Amino acid sequence: MKQNKQTFGVIIATRNIFNFQLAVDARKKVLDKLAALGFGSVILPESETPTGNIEGYEDAVKCAKYFKQNADVIDGIIVVLPNFGDELGVVNSIDMAGLNVPVLVVAVDDDNDKVDVKSRRDAFCGKLSVCNNFYQYGIKFTDTTYHTYSLDCEEFTKDIYKFAGVCRVVNGMKGLRVGAIGTRPIGFQTMRVSEKILQRAGITVVPVDMSEILAAAEKIDENAPEVKEKVEAIQKYGTCNILHKGQISKQARFGLAVENWIEENDIDISALQCWESIEKNFGCAACVTMSMMGEKLMPSACEVDIAGTIGMYALALASQKPSALLDWNNNFAEDRDKCVLTHCSNYPKSFFENEIEIGSLDVLGTVLGQQDTFGAVKGKVAAGKMTYFRISTDDTKGGIKSYLGEGVITDDPYGMDGGIAVCEIPNLQGLMKYMCKNGYEHHVGMVRGHVSAILEEAIGNYMGWDVYTHE
């Protein structure tokens, strides 16, 4: 994931029958706020228009040209109406620029004691006109917490941060390349996905046979400097519970082979055939390699769950934190709003509360042997807020559907091996009924913190996928 400084195109709109000084003051205030929050801005130079802001078609032509010249750095557009604004100036600026990025529409409060002819804003009304034009032109946009507010209020700051998250998700999904490493295990028919539907959404699946990765790993000299460096990185990543040191070397060579293929093919995220080919034909598990990539915000999903890793990536983009893939796995006694989410596992390291253990797969290890299944990341997931999200391609309807919601990871103990997260989710039974009725998979992506509002806006509004937000 590229983590460059986010930059917004800014349009400060004004209308000639209103006091243009309101727009002049707003320009400085908005630009100062964006800079203070760590964001960049692209705005037409003041000298280009009579008031230094956007009014009418002539100004829109100049603004659109300027935005086009800076298109490679503009992540989204913020429209500010300090007064009624000029709806044609705004809509033509965005339409002619053709950037296809998210748009935030901000309108400023009137003060009750300043509604004389020289002081009134009427932005409350002007915002309706601007949004009406967006609707006519088919321009998708994001609204603010309140219809109007002060540029000094805390809600404006929160809306900017939320909008930044929306831009990360929408732009991060454009041209996404997903590596499908290996074949879906025969016992996981639930992981089927439509590559054609994903391609229509701009997401390309790039497959590779697991034999090619294993062959590449075999060719890497175990005494090579890059192998020694990777071995050291794995040992620092967690406490290694191993039978012999050669197990870490195998894991290192496999990890390097995967990373090399990802780099050579310009892959953003991946989904791996984590069993049984790698264990039987090479002698290690894939988990720690996947965990380490996830920690670097390059999610990797088990069982070639292509849709799962896309959902994980959306979560990582929204939160700027590592995401994990879990099973909806167990009830928690008779508490119907709690359940156990677990995997064997490839959780990113930052999901755990203490030092992690890297050992053999617990279940598969009993069948395939402890020596050939080294690489599982184990520990108890730290308590805290979380957001869950899942996408699925619906072939019968020809589209992409999803669900999301928020909950908490609890401190409740649970006597199971692997990566364990006891979670509390409001109306959990209702969620389970919805998932069963609508054919969702048993895997779900999860990230720390509450970011469902960002995902709902990005996925539902801008990307146009079906979204069910659970409450």
C-alpha positions in Angstrom: 0.0 0.0 0.0 1.4 3.4 -1.0 1.2 5.8 1.9 1.9 9.2 0.3 0.7 12.5 1.7 -3.0 13.0 0.7 -3.8 16.1 -1.3 -7.2 17.6 -2.0 -8.3 19.9 -4.8 -10.1 22.8 -3.2 -13.0 24.9 -4.7 -14.1 28.0 -2.8 -17.3 29.1 -4.5 -18.8 32.6 -4.3 -21.7 34.4 -6.0 -21.7 38.0 -7.1 -24.8 39.2 -5.2 -23.1 38.1 -1.9 -20.2 39.5 0.0 -17.1 38.0 -1.7 -15.0 38.7 1.3 -16.7 35.8 3.0 -15.1 33.5 0.4 -11.7 35.2 0.7 -11.7 34.6 4.4 -12.9 31.0 4.0 -10.1 30.3 1.5 -7.4 31.1 4.0 -9.2 29.3 6.8 -9.7 26.0 4.8 -6.1 26.0 3.4 -4.7 26.6 6.9 -6.8 23.8 8.4 -5.8 21.3 5.7 -2.1 22.1 6.2 -2.4 21.8 10.0 -4.0 18.4 9.6 -1.2 17.2 7.4 -2.9 17.3 4.1 -1.8 19.0 0.9 -4.0 21.2 -1.3 -4.4 22.2 -4.9 -6.3 25.4 -5.5 -6.5 27.8 -8.5 -4.1 30.8 -7.7 -5.9 33.9 -6.4 -4.7 36.0 -9.3 -6.6 33.8 -11.8 -10.1 35.1 -10.9 -11.6 38.5 -10.0 -12.2 37.5 -6.3 -9.6 34.7 -6.1 -12.4 32.1 -5.9 -14.7 30.3 -8.3 -17.8 32.0 -9.8 -19.3 31.2 -13.2 -18.2 29.3 -16.3 -15.1 31.3 -17.1 -13.6 30.6 -13.7 -14.7 26.9 -13.9 -12.7 26.5 -17.2 -9.5 27.8 -15.4 -10.1 25.7 -12.4 -10.7 22.5 -14.4 -7.5 23.1 -16.4 -5.5 23.6 -13.2 -6.9 20.5 -11.6 -6.1 18.5 -14.8 -2.5 19.7 -14.6 -2.3 18.4 -11.0 -4.5 15.3 -11.5 -1.7 12.9 -10.4 -1.7 14.3 -6.9 -5.4 15.1 -6.3 -7.0 12.4 -4.1 -10.3 14.1 -3.7 -12.1 17.5 -4.1 -13.4 19.7 -1.3 -16.1 22.2 -2.3 -16.7 25.0 0.2 -19.7 27.3 0.1 -19.0 30.3 2.3 -22.0 32.0 0.8 -24.7 30.7 -1.6 -22.0 29.9 -4.1 -22.2 29.6 -7.9 -23.6 26.2 -8.7 -22.5 26.3 -12.4 -19.0 27.3 -11.4 -18.7 24.4 -9.0 -20.3 21.6 -11.2 -18.4 22.7 -14.4 -15.1 22.8 -12.6 -15.5 19.2 -11.5 -17.2 17.9 -14.6 -14.6 19.4 -17.0 -11.7 18.3 -14.8 -12.9 14.7 -15.2 -10.8 13.5 -12.3 -13.3 10.9 -11.1 -12.4 11.3 -7.4 -14.6 11.7 -4.3 -16.1 15.1 -3.6 -16.9 16.6 -0.2 -19.5 19.4 -0.1 -19.2 21.9 2.8 -21.6 24.8 3.5 -21.0 27.4 6.1 -23.5 28.5 8.9 -25.1 31.9 8.9 -25.0 33.7 12.3 -28.5 34.9 13.4 -27.1 38.4 14.1 -25.5 38.7 10.7 -28.2 38.2 8.1 -28.2 41.7 6.7 -27.6 42.2 3.0 -23.8 42.6 3.4 -23.3 39.8 5.9 -25.7 37.0 5.0 -24.4 33.8 3.4 -27.5 31.7 2.4 -25.2 28.7 2.0 -27.9 26.6 3.5 -29.9 27.1 0.3 -26.9 27.2 -2.0 -25.8 23.7 -1.0 -29.1 22.3 -2.2 -28.5 23.9 -5.6 -24.9 22.5 -5.9 -26.0 19.0 -4.9 -28.9 19.2 -7.3 -26.5 19.9 -10.1 -24.2 17.0 -9.0 -27.2 14.7 -9.2 -28.1 16.0 -12.7 -24.5 15.4 -13.9 -24.1 12.0 -12.2 -21.3 13.3 -10.0 -21.1 11.3 -6.7 -20.4 13.3 -3.6 -20.1 13.1 0.2 -22.2 15.2 2.5 -21.1 16.6 5.9 -22.3 15.7 9.4 -24.6 18.7 9.4 -26.1 20.5 6.4 -24.1 23.6 7.4 -21.6 24.4 10.1 -18.8 26.7 11.1 -15.4 26.1 9.5 -14.0 26.2 13.1 -16.1 23.4 14.5 -14.8 20.0 15.4 -17.3 18.3 13.0 -15.5 19.9 10.1 -12.2 18.4 11.2 -13.8 14.9 11.7 -15.5 15.2 8.3 -12.1 15.9 6.6 -10.5 12.9 8.3 -13.5 10.7 7.3 -13.3 12.0 3.7 -9.6 11.3 3.6 -10.4 7.6 4.5 -13.1 7.5 1.8 -10.5 8.7 -0.7 -8.0 6.1 0.4 -10.5 3.3 -0.1 -11.9 4.5 -3.4 -8.5 5.3 -5.0 -6.8 2.3 -3.5 -9.3 0.0 -5.1 -8.7 1.4 -8.6 -6.6 -0.9 -10.7 -6.2 -3.3 -7.8 -4.1 -6.4 -8.7 -4.8 -9.5 -6.6 -2.3 -12.4 -6.6 -4.0 -15.8 -6.4 -1.1 -18.0 -5.4 -2.1 -21.7 -5.8 -5.4 -23.5 -6.2 -8.4 -23.2 -3.9 -8.4 -26.2 -1.5 -11.0 -28.8 -2.5 -12.7 -28.5 0.9 -13.4 -24.8 0.5 -16.0 -24.5 -2.3 -17.3 -21.5 -0.3 -14.3 -19.5 -1.5 -15.4 -19.5 -5.1 -15.4 -16.0 -6.7 -16.1 -14.5 -10.1 -13.0 -13.0 -11.6 -15.2 -11.4 -14.4 -17.4 -9.6 -11.9 -14.3 -8.3 -10.1 -12.7 -7.2 -13.4 -15.8 -5.2 -14.2 -15.1 -3.4 -10.9 -11.5 -2.7 -12.0 -9.9 -5.5 -9.9 -7.6 -7.9 -11.7 -6.8 -11.4 -10.4 -3.4 -12.6 -11.3 -2.9 -16.4 -10.8 0.2 -18.5 -10.3 0.5 -22.2 -9.7 1.9 -23.1 -6.3 4.5 -25.4 -7.9 6.1 -22.3 -9.5 6.5 -20.6 -6.1 7.8 -23.8 -4.5 10.3 -24.3 -7.4 11.5 -20.8 -7.0 11.9 -21.3 -3.3 13.9 -24.5 -3.8 16.3 -22.6 -6.1 17.2 -20.0 -3.5 20.5 -20.8 -1.8 19.8 -21.2 2.0 23.2 -19.5 2.6 22.3 -16.5 0.5 22.5 -13.1 2.4 18.8 -12.4 1.7 17.8 -15.8 3.3 19.9 -15.0 6.4 18.3 -11.6 6.6 14.8 -13.1 6.3 15.6 -15.8 8.9 16.6 -13.0 11.3 13.4 -11.0 10.6 11.3 -14.1 11.3 13.1 -14.7 14.6 12.6 -11.1 15.6 8.9 -11.2 14.6 8.0 -13.8 17.3 9.2 -16.6 19.5 10.0 -19.5 17.3 8.9 -22.9 18.6 10.8 -25.2 16.2 12.2 -28.7 15.9 15.3 -27.6 14.0 16.7 -24.4 12.5 16.1 -25.6 9.0 12.4 -25.0 9.4 13.0 -21.2 9.7 15.2 -21.3 6.6 12.5 -23.1 4.6 10.0 -20.4 5.8 12.4 -17.7 4.8 13.0 -19.1 1.3 9.2 -19.5 0.7 8.6 -16.0 1.9 11.2 -14.6 -0.5 9.8 -16.6 -3.4 6.3 -15.1 -2.7 7.6 -11.6 -2.3 9.7 -11.8 -5.5 6.7 -13.0 -7.5 4.6 -10.2 -6.0 7.1 -7.6 -7.0 7.7 -9.0 -10.5 4.0 -9.0 -11.2 3.1 -5.6 -9.6 0.7 -7.3 -7.1 -1.0 -5.3 -4.3 -2.5 -8.0 -2.2 -2.7 -11.8 -2.2 -4.6 -15.0 -1.4 -2.7 -18.2 -0.9 -3.3 -21.9 -1.1 -2.1 -22.3 2.5 -2.6 -26.0 2.6 -1.9 -28.8 1.8 0.5 -28.4 -1.2 3.1 -26.3 0.5 3.2 -28.6 3.6 3.4 -31.8 1.6 5.7 -30.6 -1.2 8.0 -28.1 0.6 7.6 -28.7 4.3 6.4 -25.5 5.9 3.2 -23.5 6.5 2.5 -20.2 4.8 1.1 -18.3 7.8 4.0 -16.2 9.0 4.9 -15.1 5.5 1.3 -13.9 5.1 1.3 -12.3 8.6 4.4 -10.3 7.8 3.0 -9.0 4.6 -0.2 -8.1 6.4 1.7 -6.1 8.9 3.1 -4.0 6.0 -0.5 -3.3 4.9 -0.3 -5.9 2.1 -3.1 -8.3 3.2 -2.9 -12.0 2.4 -5.9 -14.3 2.8 -6.0 -18.1 3.5 -7.5 -20.8 1.3 -7.2 -18.6 -1.9 -10.0 -16.4 -0.5 -9.7 -13.7 -3.2 -12.8 -11.8 -2.1 -11.6 -12.0 1.5 -8.3 -10.3 0.8 -10.1 -7.5 -1.1 -12.2 -6.9 1.9 -9.1 -6.9 4.1 -7.5 -4.3 1.9 -10.5 -2.0 2.1 -10.3 -2.2 5.9 -6.6 -1.5 5.8 -7.1 1.5 3.5 -9.9 2.9 5.7 -8.0 2.5 9.0 -4.3 2.7 7.8 -3.8 -0.4 10.1 -3.1 -4.1 9.4 -6.2 -6.2 8.9 -6.8 -9.9 9.6 -8.9 -12.7 8.1 -10.9 -14.7 10.6 -13.5 -17.5 10.8 -16.9 -16.9 12.4 -16.0 -20.0 14.4 -17.7 -20.7 17.7 -20.6 -19.6 20.0 -19.5 -18.2 23.3 -21.5 -20.3 25.8 -25.0 -18.9 25.9 -24.1 -15.2 25.4 -25.9 -14.6 22.1 -24.1 -11.3 21.4 -20.7 -12.9 21.7 -18.8 -15.3 19.5 -15.3 -16.6 18.9 -13.5 -15.6 15.7 -10.3 -17.5 15.1 -7.8 -18.7 12.6 -4.8 -21.0 12.8 -3.3 -18.3 12.0 -1.8 -15.6 9.8 -2.9 -12.6 11.9 -0.6 -9.6 11.6 1.6 -9.2 14.7 -0.1 -6.0 15.9 -3.3 -7.9 16.5 -1.9 -9.7 19.5 -1.6 -8.4 23.1 1.7 -10.0 23.9 4.8 -11.5 22.3 3.6 -14.0 19.6 4.6 -17.6 19.2 5.5 -19.0 15.8 5.0 -22.7 15.8 3.3 -25.6 13.9 -0.3 -25.7 12.7 -2.4 -27.2 15.5 -5.0 -29.1 13.5 -3.1 -29.8 10.3 0.0 -30.6 12.3 -1.7 -33.7 13.7 -2.3 -35.0 10.2 0.7 -33.7 8.2 3.3 -33.6 11.0 4.7 -30.9 13.2 7.9 -30.6 11.3 6.2 -29.9 7.9 3.7 -27.4 9.3 5.9 -24.8 11.0 4.9 -21.1 10.4 1.6 -20.5 12.3 1.3 -17.3 14.3 -0.3 -17.9 17.7 -1.5 -15.7 20.5 -4.5 -14.0 22.1 -5.8 -11.0 20.2 -5.7 -7.8 22.2 -9.0 -6.4 23.4 -10.4 -3.2 21.8 -12.7 -1.7 19.2 -13.0 -3.5 15.8 -14.7 -3.2 12.4 -15.6 -6.3 10.4 -16.2 -6.3 6.6 -16.8 -8.9 3.9 -17.4 -8.7 0.2 -18.7 -11.5 -2.0 -19.4 -11.8 -5.8 -23.0 -12.8 -6.5 -22.9 -14.5 -9.8 -26.7 -15.0 -10.0 -27.2 -11.2 -9.7 -24.1 -10.2 -11.5 -22.7 -7.9 -8.9 -20.7 -7.5 -5.7 -22.4 -7.5 -2.3 -21.0 -6.8 1.2 -21.8 -6.5 4.8 -20.0 -4.5 7.6 -20.4 -3.5 11.2 -18.6 -2.7 14.4 -18.0 -4.4 17.7 -15.4 -5.0 20.3 -12.8 -7.7 20.9 -13.2 -8.7 24.6 -10.8 -9.9 27.3 -12.7 -13.1 27.8 -10.5 -16.2 28.0 -11.0 -19.1 25.6 -9.2 -22.4 25.7 -8.4 -22.9 22.0 -5.1 -22.9 20.1 -4.2 -20.5 17.3 -5.2 -16.9 17.0 -8.3 -16.3 19.2 -10.6 -13.3 19.3 -13.7 -13.4 21.5 -15.9 -10.6 20.0 -19.1 -8.9 21.1 -21.4 -7.7 18.4 -24.8 -6.0 18.9 -27.6 -8.2 17.6 -25.2 -10.9 16.6 -28.0 -13.4 16.0 -29.6 -11.0 13.5 -26.3 -10.7 11.6 -25.9 -14.5 11.5 -29.4 -14.9 10.1 -28.6 -12.2 7.4 -25.4 -14.0 6.4 -27.0 -17.4 6.2 -29.9 -16.2 4.2 -27.8 -14.2 1.7 -25.1 -16.9 1.2 -22.0 -15.3 2.8 -18.8 -17.1 3.4 -17.5 -18.1 6.9 -14.5 -15.8 6.5 -14.6 -12.2 7.5 -12.0 -9.4 7.5 -11.4 -7.4 10.7 -9.4 -4.3 11.6 -8.8 -2.4 14.9 -10.9 0.7 15.4 -14.3 1.8 14.1 -14.2 2.7 10.4 -17.6 1.4 9.2 -18.8 4.9 8.2 -15.8 5.3 5.9 -16.4 1.9 4.2 -20.1 2.4 3.9 -19.6 5.7 2.0 -16.7 4.5 -0.1 -18.1 1.1 -1.0 -21.8 1.9 -1.2 -21.8 5.4 -2.6 -18.7 5.7 -4.8 -18.1 2.1 -5.8 -21.7 1.2 -6.1 -21.5 -2.2 -4.4 -24.4 -3.5 -2.3 -23.7 -2.8 1.4 -25.6 -4.1 4.4 -24.5 -2.1 7.5 -25.4 -4.2 10.6 -26.6 -2.4 13.7 
